[in-house]
Amino acid sequence: MRRENRNSVRLMPDKLEDYQQSDAMWYETPEERKAGLEWGRRKQVLLRWVRRQMRRRLRLRERRFLEMRYFDALTFKEIGQEGQIDPSHAWKIVKRSIAKLQKAAWEDKAWKKQPFKRKTKSNIMHSRRYRG
């Protein structure tokens, strides 16, 4: 018996009936699909808010550096070369930009209504601001 191609495998139809779709490794329960879609919607709203705040609160150079770092995934060395500055200065600009966006988030009352993931002790311990 000859195969159609080297990657194909013939199975008898009665053997396929033994396998359930829920046993497949890519299977997601309806609850998992719903949760994934909800996370996608929340992420879309958050990204839209971040982009709006970047336009409102950041200078063009700060916006460019932040986009290069987080949207284009460039290193600080690459950002420095692109902006013709030292990588440590690029890092400071990105850090300052993030601080401005964090301040905007604290000032925006709409975000305080939405439940976000609680900070756990391990998150707090890894934070740079933790001094305890």
C-alpha positions as CSV (number, residue, x, y, z in Angstrom):
1,M,0.0,0.0,0.0
2,R,1.4,3.3,-1.0
3,R,1.1,6.6,1.0
4,E,-0.3,9.8,-0.6
5,N,2.8,11.6,0.8
6,R,5.4,11.0,3.4
7,N,3.5,13.0,6.1
8,S,0.1,11.4,5.7
9,V,-1.2,8.5,7.8
10,R,-4.3,6.5,7.0
11,L,-6.6,5.7,9.8
12,M,-9.7,3.6,9.8
13,P,-12.9,5.7,10.4
14,D,-13.8,3.6,13.4
15,K,-10.5,4.5,15.1
16,L,-11.2,8.2,14.7
17,E,-14.5,7.8,16.6
18,D,-12.5,6.7,19.7
19,Y,-10.8,10.1,19.9
20,Q,-12.8,13.0,21.4
21,Q,-12.2,16.6,20.5
22,S,-11.7,17.4,24.2
23,D,-8.6,15.2,24.2
24,A,-6.8,17.3,21.6
25,M,-4.0,19.5,22.9
26,W,-5.5,22.6,21.2
27,Y,-8.9,22.2,22.7
28,E,-10.3,25.0,24.8
29,T,-13.4,24.8,26.9
30,P,-16.1,27.4,26.2
31,E,-15.2,29.2,29.5
32,E,-11.5,29.4,28.4
33,R,-12.5,30.8,25.0
34,K,-14.8,33.4,26.7
35,A,-12.1,34.4,29.2
36,G,-9.6,34.7,26.3
37,L,-11.9,37.0,24.3
38,E,-12.6,39.1,27.4
39,W,-8.9,39.5,28.1
40,G,-8.4,40.6,24.4
41,R,-11.1,43.2,24.8
42,R,-9.6,44.6,28.0
43,K,-6.2,44.6,26.4
44,Q,-7.6,46.5,23.4
45,V,-9.2,49.2,25.7
46,L,-6.0,49.5,27.7
47,L,-3.8,49.9,24.6
48,R,-6.2,52.5,23.2
49,W,-6.0,54.4,26.5
50,V,-2.2,54.2,26.6
51,R,-1.9,55.5,23.0
52,R,-4.3,58.4,23.8
53,Q,-2.3,59.3,26.9
54,M,1.0,59.1,25.0
55,R,-0.3,61.6,22.5
56,R,-1.6,63.9,25.2
57,R,1.2,63.8,27.8
58,L,4.5,62.9,26.1
59,R,6.7,64.8,23.7
60,L,7.4,63.4,20.3
61,R,10.8,62.1,21.3
62,E,9.5,60.4,24.4
63,R,6.8,58.8,22.4
64,R,9.2,57.6,19.8
65,F,11.5,56.1,22.3
66,L,8.7,54.4,24.2
67,E,7.3,52.9,21.0
68,M,10.7,51.7,20.0
69,R,11.2,50.0,23.3
70,Y,7.8,48.4,23.9
71,F,6.1,48.2,20.5
72,D,9.2,47.5,18.3
73,A,11.1,45.6,21.1
74,L,14.4,47.4,20.5
75,T,17.2,47.4,23.1
76,F,18.3,50.6,24.7
77,K,21.5,50.3,22.7
78,E,19.5,50.2,19.5
79,I,17.3,53.1,20.6
80,G,20.4,55.1,21.4
81,Q,21.8,54.5,18.0
82,E,18.5,55.4,16.4
83,G,18.2,58.6,18.4
84,Q,22.0,59.3,18.3
85,I,22.3,59.4,22.1
86,D,23.9,57.3,24.8
87,P,21.9,54.1,25.8
88,S,21.8,55.3,29.4
89,H,20.1,58.5,28.3
90,A,17.6,56.5,26.2
91,W,16.8,54.5,29.3
92,K,16.2,57.6,31.4
93,I,13.9,59.0,28.7
94,V,11.8,55.8,28.6
95,K,11.7,55.6,32.4
96,R,10.5,59.2,32.6
97,S,7.9,58.5,30.0
98,I,6.6,55.5,31.9
99,A,6.4,57.7,35.1
100,K,4.3,60.2,33.2
101,L,1.9,57.5,32.0
102,Q,1.7,56.0,35.5
103,K,0.8,59.5,36.9
104,A,-1.9,59.8,34.2
105,A,-3.3,56.4,35.2
106,W,-3.5,57.4,38.9
107,E,-5.2,60.7,37.9
108,D,-7.8,59.0,35.6
109,K,-10.8,58.2,37.7
110,A,-12.3,55.8,35.0
111,W,-9.5,53.3,35.7
112,K,-10.2,53.2,39.4
113,K,-13.6,51.7,38.8
114,Q,-12.3,48.7,36.9
115,P,-11.0,45.8,38.9
116,F,-7.3,45.0,38.1
117,K,-5.1,42.2,39.3
118,R,-4.3,42.7,43.0
119,K,-0.7,43.2,43.9
120,T,0.7,40.1,45.6
121,K,3.5,40.1,48.1
122,S,5.9,38.7,45.5
123,N,5.0,41.6,43.1
124,I,5.6,44.2,45.8
125,M,9.0,42.6,46.8
126,H,10.2,42.7,43.2
127,S,9.2,46.3,42.8
128,R,12.1,48.9,42.7
129,R,10.1,51.1,45.1
130,Y,10.0,48.5,47.8
131,R,12.2,49.6,50.7
132,G,11.0,47.3,53.5
